[in-house]
Amino acid sequence: MANVVVIGSQWGDEGKGKIVDWLSERADVVVRFQGGHNAGHTLVVDGVSYKLSLLPSGVVRQGKLSVIGNGVVFDPHAFVAERKRLSEQGVSIEPGNLRIADNAALILSLHRELDATRESSNSGTKIGTTGRGIGPAYEDKVGRRAIRVMDLAHPEGLPERIERLLAHHNPLRRGLGQDEIDAAAILDELTSVAGEIVPFMDRVWRLLDERRKAGDRILFEGAQGTLLDIDHGTYPFVTSSNTVAGQAAAGSGLGPGSLGFVLGITKAYTTRVGEGPFPSEQDNEIGQFLGEKGREFGTVTGRKRRCGWFDAVLVRQAVAINGIHGLALTKLDVLDGLEEIKVVTGYRLDGTTIDYLPASLSEQQRVEPIYESFEGWQATTAGARRWSDLPAQAIKYVRHIEELVEAPVTLLSTSPEREDTILVRDPFQD
């Protein structure tokens, strides 16, 4: 049995939530290993929608252990709110089915305020963040001044840690024209919620090692997508963490030798939220068609997503960077009814044909997509659960994508419903 790492192969919003939920039926443990509560996942189970931001998608299934790893930045108040909301939908979140890494860094109100101030500033580059404090929290983690989950269990040490944190933030706030923060307010913010967090705290690295040795199947749930990776994405229009498959090991404490099948969730067209380069973007009727039919609005922010044709160059690059073994192709049904479908097969940069996305922002902004056209299909793919249910042209489209990105389609999703999935190859059986 192979442990499975699920990552997004584009700019996020590829449909990871549904696929992780679908795979979690075969898993024993589901792990979040990076990001924060900016990771919007919508699950549709028996007609009921569950919107998750921080919690692993496995929490909606009974009998599964969900884990928030050390690579996640953890907002305790967001956790309490999300837990309450799910409880009202009948989903129980207790220490028996959720564990939180004791060495995960916390997101505080000052992080959210700094995030919002930067994004609303008239100077500098607007990244298009969710404004939830993710980036500033990672900055404090790297700056070795973060307050971590374990600190909530030792309130006597909090004043010293808060003082160290504010020694950085208060001068920064003064420079931004904001009032300084009183240490007592941060202490109250932490102690007021500590009792609801500490019972979930665990040495996740040891827990996962024990579950692995016991033969449990572990599913690693990535957030965002490869093109938002802090190193490999369209920098600086990226998230603040590593979103690639290798982070599953670092962000959970389980060694890389324990990672198995890497599954790249891939939308049958392309979308992105926020600012930054987007070579195949269709700011026209096609983009509007894809956005409306695909209901392309962010789970976390509600922002309208930018839409464009499938970009095989980007996905092929993601396949190489992540070591993707197979794709889970989603939202094929959104393309139903189009007379013509296009796919990016290469770029032109200053008159030269290239087969990769350059690292330079200025070059990313100058690349011109080279398209290949496909005949569309008028029959529906929505709800298909077997290859024989698909129109011939849809199968041809899928097979050509496999050739272009140099990876096979392992799963094919044909609607938001959990069971509307065609299984080609079980990643856990690899």
HELIX and SHEET records of a PDB file:
HELIX    1   1 LYS A   16  SER A   24  1                                   9    
HELIX    2   2 SER A   57  VAL A   60  5                                   4    
HELIX    3   3 PRO A   76  GLU A   88  1                                  13    
HELIX    4   4 SER A  109  SER A  120  1                                  12    
HELIX    5   5 ILE A  134  VAL A  142  1                                   9    
HELIX    6   6 VAL A  149  ALA A  153  5                                   5    
HELIX    7   7 PRO A  155  GLY A  157  5                                   3    
HELIX    8   8 LEU A  158  GLY A  175  1                                  18    
HELIX    9   9 ALA A  183  ILE A  197  1                                  15    
HELIX   10  10 VAL A  198  PHE A  200  5                                   3    
HELIX   11  11 VAL A  204  LYS A  213  1                                  10    
HELIX   12  12 THR A  226  LEU A  228  5                                   3    
HELIX   13  13 GLN A  247  ALA A  250  1                                   4    
HELIX   14  14 PRO A  256  SER A  258  5                                   3    
HELIX   15  15 GLU A  285  LYS A  293  1                                   9    
HELIX   16  16 ALA A  312  ASN A  322  1                                  11    
HELIX   17  17 LEU A  332  LEU A  335  5                                   4    
HELIX   18  18 LEU A  361  ARG A  366  1                                   6    
HELIX   19  19 TRP A  387  ASP A  389  5                                   3    
HELIX   20  20 ALA A  392  VAL A  405  1                                  14    
HELIX   21  21 PRO A  427  GLN A  429  5                                   3    
SHEET    1   A10 MET A 201  ASP A 202  0                                        
SHEET    2   A10 LEU A  98  ALA A 101  1                                        
SHEET    3   A10 LEU A  65  ILE A  68  1                                        
SHEET    4   A10 VAL A  29  ARG A  32  1                                        
SHEET    5   A10 ILE A 218  GLU A 221  1                                        
SHEET    6   A10 VAL A   4  GLY A   8  1                                        
SHEET    7   A10 PHE A 261  LYS A 267  1                                        
SHEET    8   A10 GLY A 326  THR A 330  1                                        
SHEET    9   A10 VAL A 409  SER A 413  1                                        
SHEET   10   A10 THR A 421  LEU A 423 -1                                        
SHEET    1   B 2 HIS A  41  VAL A  45  0                                        
SHEET    2   B 2 VAL A  48  LEU A  52 -1                                        
SHEET    1   C 2 THR A 270  ARG A 272  0                                        
SHEET    2   C 2 ARG A 306  GLY A 308 -1                                        
SHEET    1   D 3 PHE A 310  ASP A 311  0                                        
SHEET    2   D 3 GLU A 340  LEU A 349  1                                        
SHEET    3   D 3 THR A 352  ILE A 354 -1                                        
SHEET    1   E 3 PHE A 310  ASP A 311  0                                        
SHEET    2   E 3 GLU A 340  LEU A 349  1                                        
SHEET    3   E 3 GLU A 368  GLU A 375 -1                                        
END                                                                             
